[in-house]
Amino acid sequence: MVSLQVEHLSYTYRESSKPALSEITFKVRAGEVLGVIGLNGSGKTTLTYCLCGIIPHYLKGTMQGTVLVNGKNTRETPLSGLSGEIGIVLQDPNLQLLMPTVEDDLAFALENHCRPRREIRETIDRVLELTGLAELRRENPVRLSGGEKQLVALATVLALNPGIIIFDEALAMLDEKASERIVAVMQKLKDEGKTLVLIDHTLKGLQLCHKIFLMEEGRIIRRGPRESILADQAYLRRHKMMI
């Protein structure tokens, strides 16, 4: 089964004359982990917005091509219809944390989806256990460390149990110890058969990936199995991607 299918995707922001993405085509099968690497400005975040439906529903511009999320066309499916299929963890967790306690943040999306109270309680317990946050459930996210905040942001995504999860530079601002905690949860999700997309420029967490794309100036300039991409260090250095 194909989780993500992208065909001839191009996108230009309204205020720009230069495409942010040009002729992007790929498939990600259910349970695969895809790494997308590239420098800032290479088009990684724009691709993320296209995958989760922010483009074209929220950010306006010129989009060509097709993006299918579990068979749903992102042009034709509203964001509310995509939220149960695909979730995104942003680089800055403060953008995803809105409530006074950790468990309130997890309950927020579930309540908006009108889930029964018992299901909400059980889901919160399960996700807190998965992410190792059970002892912090009544803490105010504002008081947590950067790594703990990122885990809470991930937990809010997991509460809706999407089959596809995108990490958009989610490790970029974390120290080694905090990154290891996030990667450990990613490994659990991989073991559960979740489809993961790791958007990154630091090359953290790529040991989990089945395949890797290197982006530059809005295009995929190289793709292949993780081992072959990471083994070619000379190529990565030429494109300023350092291990």
Backbone as JSON, one array per atom type, in Angstrom:
{
  "sequence": "MVSLQVEHLSYTYRESSKPALSEITFKVRAGEVLGVIGLNGSGKTTLTYCLCGIIPHYLKGTMQGTVLVNGKNTRETPLSGLSGEIGIVLQDPNLQLLMPTVEDDLAFALENHCRPRREIRETIDRVLELTGLAELRRENPVRLSGGEKQLVALATVLALNPGIIIFDEALAMLDEKASERIVAVMQKLKDEGKTLVLIDHTLKGLQLCHKIFLMEEGRIIRRGPRESILADQAYLRRHKMMI",
  "N": [[0.84, -1.2, 0.0], [0.51, 2.23, -0.8], [1.42, 5.04, 0.99], [2.06, 7.78, 0.64], [1.87, 9.6, -2.3], [3.34, 11.4, -4.76], [3.14, 13.36, -7.58], [4.72, 14.94, -10.16], [4.96, 17.45, -8.84], [4.92, 20.88, -8.46], [5.52, 24.13, -7.14], [4.88, 27.56, -6.57], [5.3, 30.33, -4.56], [2.99, 32.96, -3.86], [4.1, 35.55, -3.72], [6.46, 35.3, -5.09], [8.58, 34.85, -7.95], [10.08, 32.71, -8.55], [10.05, 29.19, -8.64], [9.38, 27.3, -5.69], [9.32, 24.6, -5.48], [10.01, 22.1, -7.9], [8.85, 19.89, -10.22], [8.55, 17.48, -8.57], [8.52, 14.11, -7.82], [7.57, 11.14, -6.27], [7.12, 8.11, -4.29], [5.96, 6.84, -1.17], [5.82, 4.0, 0.64], [3.53, 2.3, 2.86], [4.65, 2.12, 6.17], [7.27, 2.69, 5.55], [10.27, 4.64, 6.11], [11.19, 7.77, 5.27], [13.87, 9.92, 4.58], [14.42, 13.33, 4.12], [16.72, 15.48, 3.04], [18.69, 18.51, 3.01], [19.92, 21.85, 2.46], [18.94, 24.88, 4.21], [16.3, 26.55, 2.59], [16.14, 24.88, 0.45], [13.74, 23.78, -0.24], [12.52, 21.96, 1.4], [10.7, 22.44, 3.59], [8.55, 23.59, 2.23], [7.77, 21.38, 0.72], [6.89, 19.79, 2.84], [4.62, 21.29, 3.66], [3.02, 20.88, 1.44], [2.59, 18.12, 1.55], [1.04, 17.77, 3.86], [-1.2, 19.27, 3.37], [-1.38, 21.96, 4.01], [-0.54, 23.59, 1.99], [-2.57, 23.25, -0.74], [-4.48, 24.6, 0.83], [-4.19, 26.51, 2.88], [-1.88, 28.16, 2.55], [-1.51, 30.21, -0.17], [-0.81, 30.06, -3.64], [0.79, 29.09, -6.69], [0.13, 25.94, -7.6], [1.07, 22.92, -9.06], [0.54, 19.61, -10.28], [0.09, 16.55, -8.33], [-0.8, 15.46, -5.07], [-1.23, 12.71, -3.08], [-2.56, 11.44, -0.15], [-2.67, 8.63, 1.58], [-4.32, 7.86, -0.51], [-6.05, 10.01, -0.68], [-6.72, 12.98, -2.32], [-4.99, 15.92, -1.85], [-5.8, 18.39, -2.76], [-8.54, 18.17, -2.97], [-9.45, 17.35, -0.52], [-10.39, 18.58, 2.61], [-8.49, 20.23, 5.26], [-9.33, 19.24, 7.73], [-10.13, 16.71, 7.03], [-7.76, 15.52, 6.45], [-6.31, 15.45, 8.78], [-6.54, 13.18, 10.36], [-5.13, 11.39, 8.92], [-2.51, 12.23, 8.44], [0.11, 13.68, 10.29], [2.02, 16.42, 11.65], [5.11, 17.36, 13.06], [6.54, 20.18, 14.23], [9.48, 22.32, 13.9], [9.65, 24.25, 15.92], [8.31, 23.67, 18.91], [6.66, 25.28, 20.46], [4.74, 26.37, 18.87], [2.81, 24.47, 18.71], [1.82, 23.97, 21.18], [-0.68, 24.76, 23.32], [-2.23, 24.73, 25.62], [-2.84, 24.74, 29.26], [-1.76, 22.49, 30.62], [0.09, 19.44, 30.07], [-1.55, 17.14, 29.56], [-3.91, 18.42, 28.9], [-3.21, 19.58, 26.48], [-2.96, 17.29, 24.9], [-5.56, 16.39, 24.98], [-6.93, 18.31, 23.57], [-7.13, 18.21, 20.64], [-8.48, 15.81, 20.4], [-10.9, 16.31, 21.7], [-11.9, 18.25, 19.97], [-12.45, 16.64, 17.85], [-14.59, 15.36, 18.79], [-14.41, 13.01, 20.34], [-15.31, 10.28, 22.53], [-15.36, 10.63, 26.14], [-14.16, 8.55, 27.64], [-12.56, 7.32, 25.71], [-10.83, 9.43, 25.18], [-9.43, 9.67, 27.63], [-8.16, 7.14, 27.73], [-6.62, 7.26, 25.42], [-4.89, 9.41, 25.97], [-3.46, 8.34, 28.17], [-2.17, 6.19, 26.88], [-0.56, 7.46, 24.93], [1.05, 9.15, 26.46], [2.52, 7.24, 27.84], [3.87, 5.99, 25.71], [5.53, 8.06, 24.82], [7.03, 8.59, 27.03], [6.22, 10.48, 28.9], [4.59, 10.37, 31.08], [4.91, 11.17, 33.77], [4.84, 13.87, 33.57], [2.34, 14.81, 33.01], [0.62, 16.68, 34.21], [2.02, 18.98, 34.16], [2.86, 22.37, 33.24], [3.42, 23.06, 29.89], [5.05, 25.24, 29.22], [7.02, 25.37, 31.13], [8.72, 23.28, 30.62], [11.67, 21.54, 29.37], [13.44, 22.04, 26.21], [13.6, 19.61, 24.77], [11.63, 18.08, 26.09], [9.36, 19.6, 25.53], [9.26, 19.18, 22.76], [8.69, 16.47, 22.68], [6.14, 16.55, 23.8], [4.8, 17.99, 21.81], [4.98, 16.1, 19.75], [3.47, 14.09, 20.98], [0.92, 15.26, 20.95], [0.32, 15.07, 18.27], [0.35, 12.29, 17.93], [-1.88, 11.6, 19.38], [-4.12, 11.65, 17.73], [-3.61, 9.5, 16.2], [-2.46, 9.23, 13.5], [-1.57, 7.62, 10.41], [0.64, 8.47, 9.07], [3.48, 10.39, 9.76], [5.11, 13.45, 9.86], [8.24, 14.84, 10.47], [9.3, 17.92, 10.76], [12.2, 19.26, 10.63], [12.44, 18.65, 13.32], [14.4, 17.87, 15.08], [16.35, 19.73, 14.97], [16.9, 21.89, 16.75], [17.64, 20.73, 19.1], [19.62, 19.36, 21.8], [22.09, 16.69, 22.03], [21.22, 14.68, 23.85], [18.44, 15.2, 24.12], [17.67, 14.86, 21.47], [18.17, 12.14, 21.17], [16.12, 11.06, 22.75], [13.85, 11.73, 21.26], [14.4, 10.36, 18.87], [14.33, 7.76, 19.82], [11.6, 7.43, 20.31], [10.7, 7.73, 17.7], [11.76, 5.36, 16.66], [10.15, 3.47, 17.97], [7.7, 4.1, 16.76], [8.28, 3.45, 14.13], [8.63, 0.7, 14.45], [6.02, 0.04, 15.01], [4.91, 0.23, 12.55], [4.31, 2.69, 11.44], [4.29, 5.26, 8.94], [6.93, 7.34, 8.26], [8.27, 10.59, 7.74], [11.22, 12.24, 7.64], [12.28, 15.36, 7.78], [15.15, 17.21, 7.3], [18.22, 19.0, 8.03], [20.42, 18.5, 9.45], [21.24, 15.91, 9.52], [20.58, 14.24, 11.59], [19.15, 11.35, 13.13], [18.9, 9.83, 10.83], [19.56, 7.18, 10.68], [17.33, 5.67, 10.96], [16.05, 5.65, 8.57], [14.72, 4.22, 5.55], [15.13, 5.08, 2.97], [16.62, 7.94, 1.32], [16.25, 11.29, 0.27], [17.95, 13.91, -1.37], [17.61, 17.34, -1.45], [17.79, 20.27, -3.47], [17.54, 23.59, -4.34], [14.76, 23.36, -4.77], [14.41, 20.94, -6.04], [14.66, 17.34, -6.27], [17.74, 16.09, -6.14], [19.21, 13.85, -5.75], [18.59, 10.47, -4.91], [18.05, 7.49, -2.98], [18.8, 4.28, -1.33], [19.35, 4.43, 2.23], [21.93, 3.58, 3.08], [23.59, 3.83, 0.8], [23.43, 6.55, 0.18], [24.41, 7.87, 2.51], [26.93, 6.79, 2.6], [28.39, 7.99, 0.62], [30.24, 10.26, 1.25], [31.82, 12.22, 0.13], [30.24, 13.29, -1.91], [28.14, 14.35, -0.36], [29.55, 16.29, 1.07], [30.28, 18.0, -1.02], [27.86, 19.12, -1.54], [27.46, 20.5, 0.72], [26.45, 19.13, 2.89], [27.12, 17.85, 5.85], [28.42, 15.12, 7.68]],
  "CA": [[0.0, 0.0, 0.0], [1.25, 3.49, -0.88], [0.93, 6.06, 1.93], [2.22, 9.1, 0.02], [2.18, 9.57, -3.73], [3.53, 12.76, -5.26], [3.35, 13.29, -9.02], [4.99, 16.18, -10.9], [4.59, 18.55, -7.96], [5.64, 22.16, -8.52], [4.8, 25.15, -6.37], [5.48, 28.89, -6.51], [4.59, 31.21, -3.63], [2.32, 34.09, -4.51], [4.95, 36.74, -3.78], [7.73, 34.95, -5.71], [8.58, 34.46, -9.36], [10.89, 31.5, -8.67], [9.4, 28.04, -7.99], [9.98, 26.72, -4.48], [9.43, 23.18, -5.81], [9.93, 21.87, -9.34], [8.76, 18.52, -10.74], [8.84, 16.49, -7.53], [7.76, 12.87, -7.98], [8.03, 10.0, -5.47], [6.13, 7.35, -3.52], [6.39, 6.27, 0.1], [4.92, 2.91, 0.99], [3.15, 2.21, 4.27], [5.69, 1.56, 7.02], [8.61, 3.16, 5.19], [10.78, 5.88, 6.7], [11.88, 8.56, 4.25], [14.6, 11.09, 5.01], [14.57, 14.38, 3.12], [17.78, 16.35, 3.54], [19.03, 19.64, 2.16], [20.17, 23.08, 3.17], [17.82, 25.81, 4.33], [15.95, 27.15, 1.31], [16.16, 23.88, -0.62], [12.37, 23.38, -0.56], [12.05, 20.89, 2.29], [9.51, 22.84, 4.34], [7.46, 23.73, 1.26], [7.31, 20.02, 0.46], [6.12, 19.4, 4.02], [3.32, 21.94, 3.6], [2.24, 20.23, 0.39], [2.22, 16.77, 1.98], [0.0, 17.77, 4.9], [-2.37, 20.01, 2.91], [-1.31, 23.41, 4.27], [-0.63, 24.0, 0.59], [-3.01, 24.6, -1.16], [-5.66, 25.08, 1.55], [-3.92, 27.65, 3.74], [-0.94, 29.02, 1.84], [-1.94, 30.32, -1.56], [0.22, 30.23, -4.64], [0.52, 28.31, -7.88], [0.5, 24.54, -7.39], [0.83, 22.0, -10.16], [0.8, 18.23, -9.9], [-0.84, 15.86, -7.45], [-0.34, 14.85, -3.82], [-2.21, 11.8, -2.51], [-2.26, 10.98, 1.21], [-3.51, 7.43, 1.71], [-5.28, 7.88, -1.6], [-6.86, 11.22, -0.67], [-6.12, 14.1, -3.02], [-4.95, 17.04, -0.91], [-6.56, 19.51, -3.32], [-9.97, 17.93, -2.83], [-9.76, 16.96, 0.85], [-10.09, 19.68, 3.54], [-7.5, 19.92, 6.3], [-9.96, 18.41, 8.75], [-10.17, 15.35, 6.53], [-6.39, 15.01, 6.37], [-5.65, 15.44, 10.09], [-6.5, 11.82, 10.87], [-4.27, 10.6, 8.04], [-1.13, 12.68, 8.46], [0.4, 14.67, 11.31], [3.3, 17.09, 11.47], [5.8, 17.88, 14.24], [7.28, 21.33, 13.73], [10.77, 22.6, 14.52], [9.39, 25.01, 17.15], [7.15, 23.04, 19.55], [5.78, 26.27, 21.06], [3.64, 26.64, 17.93], [1.83, 23.4, 18.81], [1.41, 23.79, 22.57], [-1.63, 25.85, 23.53], [-3.04, 24.57, 26.82], [-2.08, 24.93, 30.52], [-1.07, 21.28, 31.05], [0.43, 18.49, 29.0], [-2.69, 16.32, 29.2], [-4.88, 19.28, 28.22], [-2.78, 19.71, 25.09], [-3.29, 16.05, 24.21], [-7.02, 16.26, 24.88], [-7.49, 19.39, 22.74], [-7.52, 17.75, 19.3], [-9.46, 14.73, 20.56], [-12.19, 16.94, 22.0], [-12.38, 18.89, 18.75], [-12.97, 15.57, 17.0], [-15.77, 14.82, 19.48], [-14.19, 11.65, 20.81], [-15.9, 10.03, 23.85], [-14.46, 10.93, 27.26], [-13.36, 7.37, 28.0], [-11.54, 7.16, 24.67], [-9.84, 10.49, 25.37], [-8.58, 9.29, 28.77], [-7.34, 5.98, 27.36], [-5.64, 7.71, 24.42], [-3.89, 10.21, 26.67], [-2.61, 7.43, 28.94], [-1.35, 5.41, 25.95], [0.42, 8.3, 24.26], [2.03, 9.58, 27.48], [3.4, 6.1, 28.1], [4.69, 5.8, 24.51], [6.51, 9.13, 24.71], [7.77, 8.72, 28.27], [5.84, 11.75, 29.52], [3.52, 10.13, 32.05], [5.13, 11.92, 35.01], [4.71, 15.3, 33.3], [1.02, 15.04, 32.43], [-0.03, 17.86, 34.79], [2.95, 20.11, 34.1], [2.65, 23.4, 32.22], [4.46, 22.9, 28.87], [5.95, 26.39, 29.19], [8.1, 25.14, 32.08], [9.49, 22.1, 30.24], [12.86, 21.73, 28.55], [13.18, 21.99, 24.77], [13.33, 18.23, 24.36], [10.33, 17.67, 26.63], [8.34, 20.28, 24.72], [9.16, 18.52, 21.46], [7.98, 15.22, 22.92], [4.72, 16.87, 23.98], [4.27, 18.3, 20.48], [4.8, 14.81, 19.08], [2.35, 13.39, 21.63], [-0.35, 15.84, 20.48], [0.09, 14.5, 16.95], [0.05, 10.87, 18.09], [-3.2, 11.43, 19.98], [-5.08, 11.39, 16.66], [-3.21, 8.23, 15.61], [-2.32, 9.24, 12.04], [-0.67, 6.59, 9.89], [1.81, 9.13, 8.51], [3.94, 11.48, 10.63], [6.22, 14.22, 9.31], [9.06, 15.59, 11.43], [9.88, 19.02, 9.99], [13.34, 19.81, 11.38], [12.07, 18.51, 14.72], [15.59, 17.63, 15.89], [17.37, 20.74, 14.64], [17.22, 22.79, 17.85], [17.79, 19.95, 20.32], [20.94, 18.82, 22.08], [22.22, 15.27, 21.71], [20.39, 13.86, 24.74], [17.03, 15.39, 23.75], [17.49, 14.23, 20.16], [18.11, 10.69, 21.37], [14.79, 10.71, 23.25], [12.91, 11.8, 20.14], [14.72, 9.28, 17.94], [13.85, 6.51, 20.44], [10.16, 7.35, 20.05], [10.59, 7.46, 16.26], [12.01, 3.94, 16.47], [8.93, 2.77, 18.38], [6.69, 4.32, 15.73], [8.7, 2.64, 12.99], [8.33, -0.69, 14.8], [4.56, -0.11, 14.93], [4.49, 0.27, 11.16], [3.95, 4.03, 10.98], [5.05, 5.85, 7.85], [7.58, 8.54, 8.79], [9.06, 11.44, 6.85], [12.12, 13.04, 8.46], [12.81, 16.51, 7.05], [16.27, 17.58, 8.16], [19.47, 19.45, 7.42], [21.5, 18.18, 10.38], [21.52, 14.49, 9.33], [20.24, 13.48, 12.79], [18.04, 10.41, 13.04], [18.78, 9.2, 9.52], [19.76, 5.74, 10.78], [16.02, 5.04, 10.91], [15.44, 5.77, 7.24], [14.91, 3.22, 4.51], [15.68, 5.77, 1.8], [16.9, 9.36, 1.56], [16.29, 12.22, -0.86], [18.69, 15.16, -1.18], [16.98, 18.41, -2.2], [18.55, 21.49, -3.71], [16.83, 24.55, -5.19], [13.41, 22.92, -5.08], [14.39, 19.69, -6.79], [15.36, 16.18, -5.72], [18.91, 15.92, -7.0], [19.71, 12.49, -5.58], [17.75, 9.62, -4.07], [18.54, 6.11, -2.92], [18.79, 3.67, 0.0], [20.1, 5.17, 3.24], [23.34, 3.2, 3.13], [24.35, 4.35, -0.34], [23.49, 8.02, 0.26], [25.29, 8.3, 3.6], [28.29, 6.31, 2.37], [29.06, 8.88, -0.33], [30.49, 11.48, 2.01], [32.37, 13.24, -0.77], [29.1, 13.93, -2.57], [27.44, 15.15, 0.64], [30.36, 17.47, 1.36], [30.18, 18.93, -2.15], [26.57, 19.82, -1.43], [27.48, 21.15, 2.03], [25.78, 18.31, 3.87], [28.22, 17.24, 6.58], [28.08, 14.09, 8.65]],
  "C": [[0.88, 1.26, 0.0], [0.62, 4.5, 0.07], [0.95, 7.45, 1.31], [2.58, 8.91, -1.44], [2.19, 11.0, -4.25], [3.9, 12.67, -6.74], [3.52, 14.69, -9.6], [4.58, 17.43, -10.11], [5.51, 19.75, -8.17], [4.82, 23.18, -7.75], [5.6, 26.45, -6.36], [4.65, 29.74, -5.55], [4.07, 32.44, -4.37], [3.25, 35.28, -4.71], [6.28, 36.49, -4.5], [7.54, 34.62, -7.19], [9.35, 33.17, -9.59], [10.19, 30.34, -7.97], [10.15, 27.59, -6.74], [10.16, 25.22, -4.64], [9.27, 23.03, -7.31], [9.94, 20.38, -9.65], [9.2, 17.46, -9.73], [7.93, 15.28, -7.72], [8.38, 11.79, -7.1], [6.85, 9.3, -4.83], [6.77, 6.89, -2.21], [5.37, 5.21, 0.48], [4.64, 2.89, 2.49], [4.26, 1.52, 5.06], [7.09, 1.97, 6.66], [8.97, 4.43, 5.95], [11.62, 6.58, 5.64], [12.6, 9.73, 4.92], [14.73, 12.07, 3.86], [15.56, 15.39, 3.67], [18.07, 17.45, 2.53], [19.24, 20.87, 3.01], [18.91, 23.9, 3.32], [17.57, 26.48, 2.98], [15.92, 26.17, 0.16], [14.76, 23.42, -1.03], [11.77, 22.35, 0.37], [10.76, 21.25, 2.99], [8.31, 23.05, 3.41], [6.9, 22.36, 0.9], [6.47, 19.52, 1.62], [4.72, 19.99, 3.97], [2.43, 21.31, 2.54], [1.75, 18.85, 0.84], [1.07, 16.78, 2.97], [-1.2, 18.64, 4.55], [-2.39, 21.48, 3.26], [-1.27, 24.16, 2.94], [-1.45, 22.92, -0.1], [-4.08, 25.25, -0.3], [-5.41, 26.34, 2.37], [-2.98, 28.65, 3.08], [-1.29, 29.03, 0.36], [-0.74, 30.59, -2.46], [-0.18, 29.42, -5.86], [1.04, 26.9, -7.69], [0.14, 23.73, -8.63], [1.18, 20.59, -9.7], [-0.19, 17.73, -8.86], [-0.13, 15.33, -6.21], [-1.47, 14.0, -3.27], [-1.71, 11.31, -1.15], [-3.21, 9.83, 1.52], [-4.65, 7.45, 0.7], [-6.14, 9.11, -1.68], [-6.09, 12.36, -1.35], [-6.15, 15.33, -2.12], [-5.66, 18.28, -1.46], [-8.03, 19.41, -2.98], [-10.4, 17.62, -1.41], [-9.43, 18.11, 1.8], [-9.1, 19.24, 4.6], [-8.08, 19.03, 7.39], [-10.02, 16.95, 8.33], [-8.81, 14.7, 6.41], [-5.76, 14.8, 7.74], [-5.6, 14.05, 10.71], [-5.6, 10.9, 10.07], [-2.79, 10.94, 8.23], [-0.96, 13.77, 9.52], [1.78, 15.23, 11.11], [3.82, 17.6, 12.8], [6.74, 18.96, 13.75], [8.61, 21.51, 14.47], [10.59, 23.32, 15.85], [8.15, 24.44, 17.83], [6.19, 24.05, 20.17], [4.6, 26.61, 20.16], [2.53, 25.62, 18.06], [1.28, 23.22, 20.22], [0.59, 25.0, 23.0], [-2.26, 25.86, 24.92], [-2.18, 24.64, 28.09], [-1.38, 23.7, 31.05], [-0.82, 20.38, 29.86], [-0.8, 17.68, 28.59], [-3.8, 17.14, 28.55], [-4.52, 19.47, 26.76], [-3.13, 18.46, 24.29], [-4.79, 15.91, 24.01], [-7.62, 17.22, 23.85], [-8.0, 18.89, 21.39], [-8.6, 16.67, 19.4], [-10.85, 15.3, 20.85], [-12.77, 17.63, 20.78], [-12.92, 17.88, 17.74], [-14.14, 14.82, 17.66], [-15.6, 13.36, 19.89], [-14.84, 11.47, 22.19], [-14.88, 10.24, 24.96], [-13.57, 9.74, 27.63], [-12.25, 7.15, 26.98], [-10.45, 8.21, 24.82], [-8.89, 10.13, 26.5], [-7.64, 8.16, 28.4], [-6.26, 6.38, 26.36], [-4.53, 8.52, 25.07], [-2.93, 9.31, 27.44], [-1.65, 6.67, 28.01], [-0.23, 6.25, 25.35], [1.47, 8.81, 25.25], [3.01, 8.46, 27.8], [4.36, 5.89, 26.93], [5.82, 6.82, 24.45], [7.32, 9.34, 25.99], [7.45, 9.98, 29.05], [4.82, 11.6, 30.64], [3.69, 10.98, 33.31], [4.94, 13.42, 34.82], [3.3, 15.69, 32.86], [0.35, 16.3, 32.97], [0.88, 19.08, 34.83], [2.51, 21.1, 33.02], [3.76, 23.27, 31.18], [5.46, 24.05, 28.82], [7.18, 26.14, 30.06], [9.01, 23.97, 31.69], [10.74, 22.47, 29.44], [12.49, 21.64, 27.07], [12.85, 20.6, 24.29], [12.0, 17.73, 24.85], [9.19, 18.33, 25.86], [8.15, 19.59, 23.38], [8.46, 17.18, 21.58], [6.49, 15.46, 23.11], [4.08, 17.21, 22.62], [4.04, 17.03, 19.67], [3.61, 14.05, 19.66], [1.01, 13.95, 21.16], [-0.69, 15.33, 19.08], [-0.34, 13.04, 17.07], [-1.34, 10.62, 18.67], [-4.27, 11.11, 18.94], [-4.74, 10.14, 15.86], [-3.13, 8.25, 14.08], [-1.36, 8.13, 11.6], [0.62, 7.15, 9.37], [2.2, 10.29, 9.43], [5.16, 12.13, 9.98], [6.93, 14.95, 10.44], [9.78, 16.68, 10.64], [10.96, 19.71, 10.81], [13.13, 19.7, 12.9], [13.26, 18.28, 15.64], [16.6, 18.76, 15.82], [17.81, 21.57, 15.83], [17.51, 22.07, 19.15], [19.23, 19.51, 20.52], [20.93, 17.31, 21.87], [21.3, 14.4, 22.57], [18.92, 13.98, 24.38], [16.74, 14.75, 22.4], [17.36, 12.72, 20.3], [16.75, 10.25, 21.88], [13.76, 10.72, 22.12], [13.14, 10.64, 19.18], [14.24, 7.94, 18.51], [12.35, 6.33, 20.22], [9.91, 7.09, 18.56], [10.78, 5.97, 15.97], [10.79, 3.11, 16.86], [7.85, 2.9, 17.32], [7.01, 3.51, 14.48], [8.36, 1.17, 13.24], [6.83, -0.98, 14.74], [4.04, -0.08, 13.5], [4.01, 1.62, 10.67], [4.83, 4.43, 9.8], [5.61, 7.17, 8.34], [8.32, 9.26, 7.67], [9.89, 12.36, 7.73], [12.74, 14.13, 7.58], [13.95, 17.09, 7.88], [17.42, 18.2, 7.35], [20.68, 19.13, 8.29], [21.97, 16.73, 10.26], [21.31, 13.68, 10.62], [19.11, 12.49, 12.49], [17.95, 9.63, 11.75], [19.04, 7.7, 9.56], [18.44, 4.98, 10.73], [15.48, 4.9, 9.5], [15.71, 4.55, 6.37], [15.55, 3.85, 3.28], [15.78, 7.26, 2.1], [16.86, 10.11, 0.24], [17.15, 13.42, -0.46], [18.06, 16.21, -2.07], [17.91, 19.6, -2.33], [17.77, 22.34, -4.7], [15.5, 24.0, -5.7], [13.3, 21.63, -5.84], [15.04, 18.57, -5.97], [16.53, 15.89, -6.65], [19.57, 14.55, -6.83], [18.77, 11.74, -4.65], [18.3, 8.2, -4.06], [18.41, 5.54, -1.52], [19.69, 4.45, 0.96], [21.59, 4.87, 3.17], [24.14, 3.84, 2.01], [24.47, 5.87, -0.29], [24.49, 8.46, 1.33], [26.73, 7.84, 3.4], [29.07, 7.24, 1.46], [29.31, 10.24, 0.32], [31.08, 12.59, 1.15], [31.26, 14.0, -1.46], [28.36, 14.84, -1.58], [28.23, 16.42, 0.97], [30.29, 18.48, 0.23], [28.9, 19.73, -2.1], [26.35, 20.38, -0.02], [26.63, 20.43, 3.07], [26.85, 17.51, 4.58], [27.71, 16.22, 7.58], [28.91, 14.32, 9.93]]
}
